[in-house]
Amino acid sequence: MSYINPIRKLLDEKKYLVGAGYYTRDSAVAEMLAGLYDFIWVDWEHTWLDRGHIVDALIACRAGGAASIVRIPWNDPVLAKPILEMGPDGIIFPQIHTVREAKAAIAACTYPPDGIRGWGPGRAVGYGEIPAQQYIDEQQERIFKILQVENLECIDNLDEILELKGMDCLCVGPMDLSASVGRLAQTRHPDVLKAYDKVGEIAARHNVPLMLSYGFSPEEIREWRDRGVRIFHINGDLNLIRNEALYEKAEINKILGIK
């Protein structure tokens, strides 16, 4: 089998995938990180990126050799359409609650008669290199569709959501999920841990890949690994820069005796 999507190829060849987030507007940062990680999470939900920054980041990801995944701000086909035309390897739909919402996300990525995506790919078809019918035939394999689990209602509907054709992966958002439990930012509260465990159990039952969007915590990475997570988004570029800056500042302060 020749893989059209590098995420699928990585899942088949490797036990785990590790990625970093892209929040800045400098595509050189995306290119650098792409040389170090399996994928780059280009975040459009919580950043000041515009669409020009996003396509620059996707080009940088390809230059650096990493898969590209874009999280759009909301489950809206109007927001998904221009991103899909840019040709990312994956797309993330946040805050899925119901089966209906999950169906809408998949439909936004799929051409009629099965979906509602309008025709107009540009970079996605290599600027015309890929024939239209070939792209249509391969559309499901080309786009890795990720639904975010960030609330208890989604967990209640998860068995039915995972029966849907066309969805490829679940991504847990611990902070928003903790808010849904009534314990915002208490990501280690027992009630929140129970919700995590339930997601892991359901995903395993349906043999659906599980992804985590969270910062780097060795203890929690181990726990999520044991819950079945195979794809880890561990930190964003801003945090990576800040963490290294704090480390180096602390080290030089020790040498110079600065308190």
C-alpha positions in Angstrom: 0.0 0.0 0.0 1.3 3.5 -0.9 0.4 5.9 1.8 -1.3 9.2 0.8 -1.3 10.6 4.3 1.9 10.6 6.4 0.0 10.4 9.7 -1.5 7.1 8.6 2.0 5.9 7.5 3.5 6.9 10.9 0.7 5.2 12.8 1.4 2.0 10.9 5.1 2.1 11.2 5.7 3.6 14.7 4.3 2.9 18.1 3.8 6.5 19.0 3.8 9.9 17.3 5.0 13.1 19.1 4.3 16.6 17.9 4.7 20.2 18.8 2.3 23.1 18.5 2.7 26.2 16.3 1.4 29.4 17.7 3.9 32.0 16.5 3.8 33.7 13.0 7.3 32.8 11.9 7.3 29.9 9.5 11.0 29.3 10.1 9.9 28.2 13.6 7.5 25.7 12.1 10.2 24.4 9.7 12.7 24.0 12.5 10.2 22.1 14.7 9.2 20.0 11.7 12.7 18.7 11.6 12.4 17.5 15.2 8.9 16.1 15.5 6.5 13.7 13.7 3.9 16.4 13.3 3.2 20.0 13.9 -0.2 21.1 15.4 -1.0 24.5 13.7 -3.4 26.1 16.1 -6.1 28.5 14.7 -8.4 28.2 17.7 -6.4 30.0 20.4 -3.9 32.1 18.4 -3.5 35.3 16.4 -2.6 33.4 13.2 -4.4 34.4 10.0 -4.9 32.1 7.0 -1.8 33.4 5.4 0.3 32.3 8.4 -1.4 28.9 8.3 -0.5 28.1 4.7 3.0 29.3 5.3 3.3 26.9 8.3 2.0 24.0 6.1 4.6 24.7 3.5 7.2 24.9 6.3 6.0 21.5 7.7 6.5 19.9 4.3 10.0 21.4 4.0 10.9 20.2 7.5 9.6 16.7 6.9 6.7 16.6 9.4 3.0 16.0 9.0 0.8 19.1 9.4 -2.4 19.2 11.4 -4.6 22.3 11.7 -7.1 22.9 14.5 -9.9 25.2 13.4 -11.7 27.5 15.8 -15.1 25.8 15.7 -17.0 23.0 14.1 -18.1 25.1 11.1 -17.8 24.1 7.4 -17.1 27.7 6.5 -14.0 27.6 8.7 -13.0 24.1 7.5 -13.3 24.7 3.8 -10.3 27.1 3.2 -8.1 25.1 5.5 -8.8 21.9 3.6 -8.0 23.7 0.3 -4.5 24.4 1.7 -3.8 20.7 1.9 -3.0 19.9 5.5 -2.5 16.3 6.5 -5.0 16.5 9.3 -7.8 18.7 10.6 -9.0 19.0 14.2 -12.6 19.9 15.1 -12.9 21.2 18.7 -15.7 20.8 21.2 -17.7 17.9 19.7 -20.8 17.2 21.8 -23.2 15.1 19.8 -23.4 12.5 17.0 -24.9 15.2 14.8 -22.0 17.5 15.4 -19.5 14.7 14.6 -21.4 13.9 11.4 -21.2 17.6 10.4 -17.5 17.7 10.9 -17.0 14.6 8.7 -19.4 16.0 6.1 -17.4 19.3 5.9 -14.4 17.3 4.8 -16.3 15.1 2.3 -17.6 15.9 -1.2 -21.2 15.1 -2.2 -23.2 12.9 -2.2 -21.7 11.8 1.2 -20.8 15.3 2.4 -21.1 19.0 1.8 -17.6 20.1 0.9 -17.5 22.5 -2.0 -15.0 22.0 -4.8 -12.0 24.3 -5.0 -8.8 22.7 -3.8 -5.6 24.5 -4.7 -2.6 23.5 -2.8 -4.5 20.3 -1.8 -4.2 19.1 -5.4 -0.7 20.2 -5.9 -1.9 23.3 -7.7 -3.4 21.0 -10.4 -0.9 18.2 -10.4 -3.4 15.7 -8.9 -6.3 15.1 -11.3 -9.7 16.0 -9.8 -11.2 12.5 -10.0 -8.1 11.0 -8.3 -8.4 13.5 -5.5 -12.1 12.8 -5.0 -11.5 9.1 -5.0 -8.7 9.5 -2.4 -10.3 12.2 -0.2 -10.9 10.0 2.8 -7.3 8.8 2.9 -5.8 12.2 2.3 -7.4 14.0 5.2 -6.9 12.7 8.7 -10.0 13.8 10.6 -9.7 14.4 14.3 -12.6 15.0 16.7 -11.9 16.6 20.1 -13.4 15.1 23.2 -13.7 18.1 25.6 -17.0 17.6 27.5 -19.0 14.9 29.2 -21.8 15.0 26.6 -19.3 13.9 24.0 -18.2 11.0 26.2 -21.9 10.0 26.7 -22.3 9.8 22.9 -18.8 8.4 22.1 -19.8 4.8 21.3 -22.2 6.1 18.6 -19.8 8.7 17.3 -17.1 6.1 16.9 -19.4 4.1 14.6 -19.4 6.9 12.1 -17.6 6.3 8.8 -14.9 8.8 8.0 -13.6 9.9 11.4 -10.0 8.9 12.1 -9.0 9.8 15.6 -10.1 11.2 18.9 -8.2 14.0 20.7 -8.7 14.6 24.4 -8.5 18.2 25.6 -7.9 17.8 29.4 -8.5 21.4 30.4 -11.9 21.8 28.8 -12.9 18.3 29.8 -12.0 19.3 33.4 -14.3 22.3 33.1 -17.1 20.1 31.9 -16.7 18.0 35.0 -16.9 21.1 37.1 -13.2 21.1 38.0 -11.6 23.6 35.6 -7.8 23.3 35.6 -8.0 20.5 38.2 -6.8 18.0 35.7 -5.7 15.5 38.4 -9.0 15.5 40.3 -10.5 11.9 40.7 -13.7 12.8 38.8 -11.6 14.1 35.9 -9.4 11.1 35.9 -12.5 8.9 35.7 -13.6 10.8 32.5 -10.1 10.2 31.0 -10.3 6.5 31.7 -13.7 6.2 30.1 -12.5 7.9 26.9 -9.6 5.5 26.8 -11.8 2.4 27.3 -14.3 3.4 24.6 -11.6 4.3 22.1 -9.9 0.9 22.7 -13.1 -0.9 22.3 -13.6 0.7 18.9 -9.9 0.4 17.9 -9.8 4.2 17.2 -6.5 6.0 17.6 -6.4 8.3 20.6 -4.5 11.6 20.7 -3.7 13.9 23.6 -3.4 17.7 23.6 -1.5 18.7 26.7 1.8 20.1 28.0 4.8 17.9 28.9 4.4 16.1 32.2 6.4 12.8 32.4 4.0 11.3 34.9 0.9 12.1 32.9 2.4 11.1 29.6 3.0 7.6 31.1 -0.7 7.5 32.3 -2.0 8.6 29.0 0.2 6.0 27.2 -1.4 3.4 29.5 -4.8 4.7 28.5 -4.0 4.0 24.8 -2.8 7.3 23.5 -0.6 6.9 20.5 -0.4 10.6 19.4 1.0 13.2 21.8 0.9 16.9 21.2 3.2 17.8 24.1 3.9 21.5 23.9 3.7 24.7 21.8 6.6 26.7 20.3 6.1 29.6 22.8 6.3 27.2 25.8 9.3 25.5 24.3 11.1 28.8 23.9 10.0 30.0 27.4 11.1 26.7 29.1 14.6 26.8 27.5 14.9 30.5 28.4 14.0 29.9 32.0 16.4 27.0 32.2 19.4 28.9 30.8 18.6 31.9 32.9 18.5 29.8 36.1 21.8 28.1 35.1 23.7 31.3 34.5 22.3 32.8 37.7 23.8 29.8 39.6 27.2 30.4 38.0 27.1 34.1 38.7 25.7 33.8 42.1 22.6 35.8 41.2 19.5 35.2 43.3 
